[in-house]
Amino acid sequence: MRLANGRMTRTAGAVLAGVMALSLAGCGGSAPVQESSASKQETQAQTEAQAAAGEPEELTIWMGSWWEDQIPKIVEAYKAVEPNVNLTIEALPVNGYVDKAVTTILGGGGPDILAVDVTQMGTLVDKNLLQPWDDQIKDMDLSDFAAVIEGGKFDGVYYGLPYRTSSSIMYYNKTMFDEAGVPYPEAGWTYDDMLEIAKKLTIPGEQYGVGIGASNADPSNVFLTLSPVIWSYGGDYLNEDQTECTLNTPEAIEGIRYWTGLYTTEKVAPEGAVNYTMTKDIMPLFIENKVALMMGGDQNAVEFDTNYPDLNYGYCVPPKAPSGSGGWLFTVPVTAKNSPGAYKFAKWFLQPEVLGELTVRIPARMEATNYGIWNDPLYQTILESAMVGRLSPTIPQWTDMQKIIIVELQNIMQGAKTVEQGCEDMAQQCNDLLK
């Protein structure tokens, strides 16, 4: 079990590592270049005929690279329930993932199931690259799915169902706090409190109070830290009907002033933060006792407890909720050669007992935390937060908007623009996309 201070015991960490090793005993946009309707129906008919005749059925899935070690266990588990299916799961690097998917599907190829980050859904739906789920989920109870499920719905139609969720939490390096004699964060703390703590824990050139990163190679984690700050100041990215960018409002400007100021004026963030990613840069500094506070998700705790059992850390809710929420969804591309098999696999994998045992990231269903390593206070707390968490925009333009926002954040952090000018330029460029 996890101790009250947020640190997993070594025994639990060992169990975690052991369990991880076990296996289970219609929007507008450009039209894709794809098979004709008749050709697709013929392919599906052939697949169904092969299944009826007892011939092996092929099923291909694309997922993120972090699934690589788990793939043999998933294949083995599915073979036990569907022995006639030849399941192939490809683990692909996240960098360029959605671009590769779009190009491949537009070319008429691609997998039967495509795992997609919620922030990428809009791009795929806008290009008409995904099949709807509505006819497949009529018999499913969706009530215990986390809030990320709404990120798969466009114009009232579901184009994906989530298997993974996340909710940002704040990790703190207890070694650094203890050495500086600084009390750990307490419930109800604010971003002003966080700044004061970060100042006390910063020794320029040696260690820093808080880790942020502004690299365009890691947009999800940029917004994992940025969004809660903007929301805490009363700002947001878009207006209520998502037709206008609102990053030039006074509230959003103040949130961005605070976030960029951690680097520019307060200097409590690492010197290279403008080009840092959370995973490759900030997390190693946290592990090395050089960054005291780091926003993250459940995967960080898994990494810490599995590979760094001596790391003395705690976790807590971020200052002034709501925290950011996100996740990954199963989608079925329009070019899928085996759509029936795709939906069948997805619904099998999303069963709470299967999801809880086989997923390597926190499951998107509350009931799944009764199984596997997820029956732990940390993960249950994260999922409880994710059930009511707040999502970044899911409109088709969001992928391009993120790039615009990050570039302008970098301009502000490098002194090329004032906060006000950077926010105004963000809003103008994003509004151009929304027209």
N, C-alpha and C positions, 0 to 999 in steps of 0.2 A: 504494500500500500504506500501511498504518498504521504509524507509528513505534512503537518499543518503549514510549515513555512514554504511549501511548494517544491521541496526537493525529494526526489524519489530515492528510496533506500537502495543500497547496493543489491540486496536480494531481489527486489522488484526489478531493478535494472537488468540483472542476470536473467530473470524470468522473461522479461521483455525480449531480450536478445534470443532466448531459447524459443519462445513462441514464434518470433519472426522467422525462425528456421524450420518451423513445422508446416506441413501441408495439411489440408483438410482430408482424415482417414475416411407562309407565303408573302413575302415582301417584294418590293420592286428591286430592280437591279439587273445586272447583265445575266443572260441565260447561259448555262454551262454547255460546253460541247460534250455531248453524251450520247448514249445509245438511243435509238428511236424508241418510242413507246412499244411498238410491236416487238422490236428486238429484245427489249428489257423483259417483256412479258414472256417471250420465248425462253430467255435465260432462266427466269424464275420457274417456268414450267418444267424445264429440264432438271433444275435442282430438286424440285418437288418429286419428279418422276424417279430420279436417282435415289432419293431417300425412300420412296415407296418400294423400290426394287431392292433395297438393302445395300445399295452401293454407297461408298464413302462420300460424305458431304463435306465440302470445303468451306471454311469460315476464317476470315482474316480480320485482325483487329490491330489498329495503331494506338499506342499509348506512349506516355512520356518515358524517358530513359531511366527514371528511378524505379521502374517496374521490372527491370531486367532480371534481377535475382529471383523475383517472385514468379516469373512467367512459367517455369517448369511446374510449379505447384498448382497454378491455376489450370494449366493444360491437363495435369493429372487428375485434378478434382473434377473437371468437366467431363473428361473421358469416362469417369466412373458413372456419371449419370446419362451421358450421351455417347456411348461407345462408337457410334457410327460417324461421328464428326471429327474431321481432321482440323484441329484448331491451331492456327498460326497467329502468334502475337508478336508484333514488331515493336521494340522499344526505341523511340527516336529522340534525339536531343531537342530540348525545348526551343533553342535558338533557331529561328526559321521554320518552326513546326507548322504554324498555320499557313505560311506562304507555300510550303511544300504541299500541304493538303489541298489548298485552293488550286494550285497549278496541276496537280495530279488529277483531281476530280474534273476540272475543266477539260482535261485531255481525255476524259472518258474512263479513267482508271480509279485507283484508290481502294481502300479497305471496305469491308462490310460494316464495320463499326469504327467510328473515329472518336476517340476521347478528346474533348475540347475544354479548354479553360473558359469559364463563363464570360471573361472579357473578350473572347474570340468569337462568341456565338453570333453577334450582330453581323460581322463580316460575312460569315458563311450563309446566314439566312438571307441577307440582302442580295447575295448572288444566286439565290435559289439552288443552293448546293445540298440542302438537307431535306429528308423526308419527314413528314409530321408523325407525331407519336399518338395523337388523340385516339385513334381506333384501337391502339394496342394497350391502352392503360385504363380502359373503361372498368376493368375488374380489379384495379389496384387501389389500395388505400394510400393516398398521398399525404395524409395528415401528419405523419411523423418525419417527413422530409424537412431538412433545414431550409432557411429562407432562400438559399441559392437556387432552389427549384424554380423560382420566379424568373431567374435569369435565362431559363430555357423557353420562356413563353413570349411569343411575339404576335401581336394582334389577336390575342386570345387563343393562339394555337401553340401547343408544346412541340418543340423541335429537339428536345433532349431531356434526359432525366439524370440527376446528379448521383454519383457514387461517392464523391469526396466533397467535403466542405472544410472551411477554415474560418477562424475568427482571430483577429490579431490580439495578442496579449503582450504584456511587457515583461521581458526577462531582465533580471538584475544580477550583477556579479557580486556575490556576497563577500568574496575575498577583498575586492576593492572597497566596498562599503565598510567592512570591518577595519581594514588598515587605516582608513581615513576617519573612522569614528562617526560615520554618518548613518543615521537610522534608516532602516529599510522603508520603502514606500508603504503608505498606509491607505486603507480604503477611503475613498472620497478625495484622493489627492487631485490636484489640478495641474495644468500645464505650467503655471507659474511656479508651483512646487517643484515640478520636474526640472525646470531651468535652474532653480536655486541649488538643487541636488547636483545637477550636472556641473555647475560652476565649482562646487566644493571638490568634485572628483576629477577635475581636469588639471593636468600638469602639462603645459604646452610642449609638444615635441616628444612626450613620453606616454601619456595616457589621456583619454578623453571621456567626458561624462556621458555622452550619448552618441549612438551610431546611426547615421542616415546615409543613404546612397542615392545618387541622381543619375545613374547610368541608364541610357536608353536600351541597353541589352537586358535589363531586368525590370521592365515596367510594372509587373505585378507587385513587386516588393517596394518600388518607389511609392506606389499609391497605398500600399499597406501602412506606411508611416505617414504619408501626407494627408490622406483622406480624413482620418479621425481628427487631425488638427483643424482642417478647414471646417468640418462639421461642428467641432467644439466652439468655434467662433461664430457659428450661425450661418456660415456660408455653404455653398454647394456648387457643383459643376454646371448644372442645368436648372432651368425653371421647372415648374411642376409638370407641364406637359412635354418637357424635353425638346422644346423647339428653339431655345435660346441659351447660349452660354452665359453663366452668371459669375464668372471668375473676376470680373471687374467691379463687383459690388463691394462696398466698404467691408462687409463681414468676411468675404473671401480674401480680400487683399490683406486684412489683418492676420488671417490664418496663414497665408503664404509668407507674410513678413516674419511671423514667428518661426516658421519652419526653415526658411532660408537663412534667417538670422542666427540659427544655431551654428551655422558655418561662417557667415560673413561678419557679424558684429559681436556675437557672444563668444565665438571660437571655442565652443565646447564639443564640436564634432571633428572627426579626423581631417587632417589637411587634404587628403585626396578624395574627400567625400563626393565632390562634383562628378567624378568618374567611377565611383565605387558601386559595386553590387552588394546586396546583403549577404548572399551565400558565399561568394568567393572572397570578399574583403572584410565586411563587418563581423560576420560570425567568427572567423579565425581570430580577429582582434579581441573579441569577447572571450574566447577560449583562452587566449594568452594573457588575460587580465589587463588588457589595454583599452577596452571599452566597457563602461559600467552599466549602461542601459541600452537595450536593443529590442525593438519591436519585432515580433515574429509570430509564427504559428506553431501548430502541433509538431511539425516535422523537426523543428529545432530541438524540442525536448527528446524526441526519439534519437536524434543524432547525439545529443549530450549524454543521455543515459546509456546508450549502447556503446559509444566509442570513447567517451570521456568521463568515466565514472568518478574521477577525482575532482571534476569541476564543481565548485561550490556555488550554486546558483539558486535563485528563487524566481517566482513568477507572480504576476498580479494583473488585474484588469488595467488597461491603459487609463491615463487621466481622463476624467470627464467623458464617459461613454456618450454616443455609441461607438463601438469599435467597428473596424472594417470587416466585412465578411466576403467570402468568395468560394470557389470550388471548381470541380471538373465534372463534366457531364458526358454520358454516352449519347452519341448521335449516329444516325444511319444516313450516309451519303446517298444522293440520288443515283449514283453509279454503282451502288452495292449489287454484287452478283447474287447474294443470298440474303435478301432482306428478311424473310421469315426466320432464318437461322439467327440473324443478328438480333432481332427482337427477343427471340427465345433465350439466347445467351444472356442478354442484358437483364431480362426479368429474373433469370436464375441468379445471376450475380448480385442483383439488388435485393434479394431476400435477406432479411436482417441477419440470420444465422450464418449465411454464406459470406455476406459482406463483412461481417464482424471478424470472421476467421481469415479471410483472404486479402483484404485490403491492406496496403502499406501506408496509407494516409487516413486521417480520421474520417470515419464513414459519415455519409450525408443523411443517415437515418438514426433517430434517437434510439430506437430499439436495438440497433446493431451494437451499441455500447455495452450490451449485456454479454457480449461474446469476445473471445480473444483478449488481446492486450488492452482493449478499449474500456474494459470494466475497471477504470481507474479515475480518481477524482479529477486529474488534469484534463483528460479527454472529455469527460462528461461536462466539466465546466466550460470547456471550449465549445462543445456542441450546444449546450444550453444558450451560450452567447450567440452562436451562429443561427439558432432557431429564430432569433429576433434581431439578428445583425442587420447591417445596412450594406447594400450593394452599390458598387460604382455603376455608372450608366451602362446599359446593355444595348444601346442603339447601335446600328451598323457603323456609324462614324466614330465610335469610341476608340477603336484601335488607332486610327489616325489622330484623333484628338489627344490621346496619351502621348504620342510622339511630339506633337506641338507643345503640349504643356511641359514636358520634360526638357525640351530644348530651351524654352523660356525660363524654366527654373535654373538651368545651367547658366543662361545669360545673366540672370540676377546674381547667382552665386559667384560668378566671375567678375562682377562689377560692370558688365557691358550695358546693363539696363537697371533703372531703378525698379523697385517692387511695383510701383504704380504702372510704369511703362510696360514692364513684363506682363503684368496681369491684363492690361488693356490689349496688348498684342495677342495674348492667349485667347481672349474673348473674341477679338476680331477674326482671327484665323479660324477658330472653331466655328464661329457663326457662318463663315464662308462655306464651311463643310455642310452646315445644316440647311443651307438654302435649297 
